[in-house]
Amino acid sequence: MRPIRTTVAIIGAGHAGLAMSRCLTERSIDHAVFERGEVANSWKTERWDSLRLLTPNWQSRLPGHAYAGNDPHGYRTMAETVAFLQGYSRSISAPVLAHTSVTSVRRTDDAYLVSTTQGEWRSRAVVLASGACNIASVPALAAGVPSTVASLTPMQYRNPGQLPEGGVLVVGASATGVQLTDEIQRSGRPVTLAVGEHIRMPRRYRGRDIQWWMDAAGILDQRFEELDDLERARNVPSLQLAGYPDGRPVDLNALTSLGVRLVGRLAGLRDGKALFSGSLANQAALSDLKMNRLLDTIDYWAARAGRGSALEPPRRFAATRIEASPPLSLDLTRGEIRAVIWATGYRPDYSWLHVPVFDRKGRVRHDGGVADSPGLYLMGLQFMRRRKSALIDGAGDDARELSAHLERYLRASGRVAA
Ligand SMILES: Cc1cc2nc3c(=O)[nH]c(=O)nc-3n(C[C@H](O)[C@H](O)[C@H](O)COP(=O)(O)OP(=O)(O)OC[C@H]3O[C@@H](n4cnc5c(N)ncnc54)[C@H](O)[C@@H]3O)c2cc1C
């Protein structure tokens, strides 16, 4: 059978794919959105039960959509997030082909052949909006966890009831790690948290949500071309934030107040023994320093913008408390630790992309989302075009710019149709 033709194939119906769909519709560019599950599949099937967005409701702006509910400062549950994105998809009449997995994308002479579980398509351009967090990144040393200890990724974790009674080692103290630590410790299972590089962030500052500050002060709009070290910016850990209705913090001080034991970065696992780096105090001090620098930037912006007097006065938070000699090892064979959770990050899955665009680390080579293959685009990656690129709120600006680029590409390459 001959492939079905579409001008643009968008892979993934998360917010990034939907934002791009809306922008292509505005430009009258015919397209199809391929989705292996249903709209918002990642939020529906890959997150833990209690997760809420850590971005407030007002900060889920998408092309043609602004929050109009009565709780702009609340944080959506997963069910609310799914309902929100499904509603958005309907409102923009996105041409989503649900339950259609893309199994391969290949470049032909002047187009792409997109193979799916529902047949083959030919498109002039392809947008990879398949997500930045498809696979939990687990270090190779995880293989050394004794068989008597459960080993889970955050994508497998749903709630503490799933874990055996007893101690839990959470590896990684970014947004996912600190949120799971908070929940598991509160469930009565004592948590040891292995802390490497992390970004401490207050939920509220001077009477406003920290996301409000970063948005208002233009920090989230910082562009990729402006950075000296883009590679570094694309790999910084997520902020230690949670979207709890009570607004409680999840920084290391909040966790130790609950009884969580902090240890350094997990550096090795030998003969059932976890070995931790001795850099915990340094990591914590560095994180405090960076947080204070950001708060300085915010205060400076507030003063210049003439906002200072209307807000609570500047303040600084207590330094992170670290015990004098945190343990450097933990014997996982002793029975104290019954489960390990690898909150060590996520990565995209492009195993079906058969186009020679990968660098030595297996990442797609791109310049602000314009991939190194004609007519191939990305969406939703960390600091792709702006600091906010991986956030729901960042997809709109990126989709507007990339859809303009895509339209120019279609015109320059002669035809708009496939
Ligand atoms: C735990 C966690 C919490 C987060 N919290 C927030 C938050 O509070 N606020 C915020 O703004 N951002 C948050 N993010 C970040 C952000 O929303 C994610 O980076 C999101 O994955 C990016 O959206 P997306 O549309 O690019 O990807 P996704 O939402 O992952 O959508 C990609 C879609 O592509 C589909 N897909 C993948 N492969 C294929 C294929 N081969 N064929 C067909 N379909 C395919 C998937 O099923 C999925 O529906 C969070 C991320 C994580 C992991």
The ligand as a Gaussian input file, in Angstrom:
#p B3LYP/6-31G(d) Opt

LIG

0 1
 C        7.835000      13.913000      37.010000
 C        7.692000      15.100000      36.122000
 C        7.051000      16.240000      36.587000
 C        6.946000      17.354000      35.773000
 N        6.298000      18.462000      36.266000
 C        6.104000      19.521000      35.453000
 C        5.353000      20.654000      35.902000
 O        4.928000      20.717000      37.042000
 N        5.163000      21.671000      35.027000
 C        5.635000      21.658000      33.763000
 O        5.401000      22.600000      33.019000
 N        6.383000      20.608000      33.329000
 C        6.614000      19.556000      34.142000
 N        7.343000      18.475000      33.697000
 C        8.105000      18.653000      32.464000
 C        7.389000      18.480000      31.170000
 O        6.010000      18.549000      31.189000
 C        7.890000      17.239000      30.507000
 O        9.221000      17.468000      30.124000
 C        7.058000      16.732000      29.350000
 O        7.477000      15.419000      29.111000
 C        7.281000      17.509000      28.079000
 O        6.077000      17.503000      27.349000
 P        6.006000      16.891000      25.948000
 O        4.693000      17.212000      25.339000
 O        7.238000      17.276000      25.229000
 O        6.134000      15.356000      26.280000
 P        5.088000      14.304000      26.826000
 O        4.057000      14.921000      27.695000
 O        5.882000      13.176000      27.373000
 O        4.348000      13.864000      25.492000
 C        4.973000      13.050000      24.524000
 C        3.933000      12.144000      23.924000
 O        4.549000      11.405000      22.889000
 C        4.037000      10.104000      22.891000
 N        5.013000       9.244000      22.240000
 C        6.296000       8.992000      22.615000
 N        6.891000       8.153000      21.731000
 C        5.984000       7.899000      20.763000
 C        6.001000       7.109000      19.590000
 N        7.085000       6.424000      19.211000
 N        4.875000       7.063000      18.826000
 C        3.775000       7.772000      19.182000
 N        3.702000       8.524000      20.296000
 C        4.795000       8.592000      21.071000
 C        3.846000       9.795000      24.356000
 O        2.903000       8.776000      24.557000
 C        3.377000      11.136000      24.906000
 O        1.988000      11.276000      24.943000
 C        7.480000      17.349000      34.483000
 C        8.113000      16.196000      34.006000
 C        8.218000      15.077000      34.811000
 C        8.905000      13.853000      34.287000

